[in-house]
Amino acid sequence: MKRCRLCGEDKKADEFYSGLAQCKPCYKQKVRDYREKNIDKVQEYDRKRGALPHRVKARKEYAKTDNGKIRLNEGGKAWKRRNPIKRMANIIVGNAVRDGKLLKPKNCESCDSAPNRLHGHHDDYAFPLVVRWLCPGCHSRWHKENGHGENSF
């Protein structure tokens, strides 16, 4: 038996993380409280950690597995459920390009590069056919500079 330094309860040794004097529930609450009080710092740390080369590589490899493909598909479906207006604008643009009602340029409107793929960026989803054609890099940069998350488009 071991006594938790935070709650003062006597608990079995397996209810403690190795080397800590707090029980698992108390430690988890401590971590949640820290995250809540320091959310900006924690999110910046998470962004930097997620961008580490070995983590990026692992995500790409996982995406090629059967489970990775299933999870990616589920994530796409969840995004569509959470963002019906954005999804509808996406469909309207795709149909308009297909039908020749909206011309998709070959170059990015921001950097003038000619990537394999351009994103149609909406400043206002109330006007779904008003788009700026941006390369993935410029589109991502626009969202970062304008306070939108990377996954918001």
C-alpha positions, 0 to 999 in steps of 0.5 A: 500500500502507498499513500497518495500525496494529493488525495491522502488515500492509501492505494495499491502500488499498481494505482500509481505511475512509476516514480510518482507519489500521486495516484493515477486519478490525481495525476491525471486531474493535475495534468488536465488542470495544467492543460486548461490553465496553459492551453496556448503553451500546450497547443504550441508544444503539441503543434511543434511535436506533431511536426517532428519528422519522425512523427510526420513519417509515422502518420504517413505510414499509418495512413497507408495501412488498412486501419489508417485508411479506415480512420482517414475515411471516418475523419472525412465523414466526421468533418462533413457532418460538422461542416455542412455549409463548407461541404456544400460550397465545396460541392457547388464549386466542384460542379461549377468547374465540371460544368464549365461555369467556373474556370479553374486557373492553372496558377496560384493567385498568391504565388503564381506557382503551377502546382498539380492541385489548387484549392478553392478558398472561400472568404464567405461561404454565403457566396460559394462561387466566389473563390480564390485559387490557392496552392496548398502552401498558400492556402495553409499559410492564409489560414495560419495568418488569419487565425483559422486552424489548419484543418478549417478548410 
